[in-house]
Amino acid sequence: MTATLTPPDLAALTADLMTRVAALCEHTEVPGTIQRTFLSPAAAAMHADLSAWATTLGLDVRVDEAGNWRAALPAAQPDAPTFLIGSHLDTVPDGGRYDGLLGVTMGVALAGALRAAGAILPYRLEVLGFTEEEGVRFGVPFIGSLSTLGQAADLLDLTDAAGVSVRQAMRDFGLDDARLPNAALTGEHLGFLEFHIEQGPVLEAAGQPLGVVSALVGHHRAKVTFTGRANHAGTTPMHLRHDALTAAAEWMLEAERTAQDTPGLVATVGRVQAFPGASNVIPGRAELTLDLRHADDTLRARKLADLHAALERIGAARGVQVSLDVLTVIPAVPLDDALRAALHRAAHAAGLDAPELVSGAGHDAMIVARAMPAAMLFLRTPGGLSHHPDETVSGQDVQAALQVAWHFLLNLPRRGA
């Protein structure tokens, strides 16, 4: 029976995988750093190396009409449903080795190990290397995963900093933009699993190598504006000022206090601009951004309303006009209960504990979850450092994740979408 197959030599599998990740990261747009953006020559070179590796493992390889890289292990029956393993292949500028790429290579390694072991699976296993998750080149994330749901057609006319459209970038990559709808997934799918480094400190603080993601947080992004009155810095007494920047500073501290007093809530002011920006002029206007995240959409909306009320109160007290304009609202995404339970069972079978945690970052899983059951398995991130050249992961933790995944894939719940 397939479920009783002898596992592969996981230590050797891990060592090979880590070596391949290091080699794949040599494909970069900026020598000396790691940078692979959507439909870049570095992405094409990585596709070629991934394809060569997956082909030697006996997998069926292709690049779809959106530029997503795919490798499949066929099922015993041609009409069998599909289970997906995936993550992204693009990076932020001067990024790390493991964000996204680790999840894709783990999927390839597992599919190859299953084939080598002679596994007869009741489903087709497909590995997806999404072409765009970070949103670096065109300012919009998830183009790759959105395309697999048939939801990327309205993004074709976006342009990058050089004025090149998504449509033209696809053509330059050798793709036919008119065939983009063909990238959409078809047929029955049992679900989707994404392996990813945590990109945070929670698992390390808990002393755990792995964690099962319960939900991906939703977030509000807003622009907050303070309009006071610019005036001479030397001749305007403190009690007669209408300083937009000090009003902004007071509100920023209020946002911090709100988040600190609300478990699970994070509030970030990532950009502050003061105008006119001279050292001897009282700022007459200040603009800042707010990124508010929590896994409970109702609670997050309520806290945003509280911050809006505090904004009005601070503005009135300081004689400063204020406004808060919500730019985007992304709902939280709870992940599938049955797949999460299956991951916990697999961890138990491997003699491991995998506590549940919420992901504070966005991932392709939150897009794919619109169409099918989805789950995520986090690997501990030493130092909680990610989106950084010093991003790392432990080989022992990778081996533990492969062991859990082996049990999971051989005992996959039979559901579908």
Summary of the structure (lengths in Angstrom):
residues: 417
radius of gyration: 23.9
end to end distance: 25.8
largest distance: 85.6
contacts: 1454
relative contact order: 0.16
helix: 38%
strand: 23%
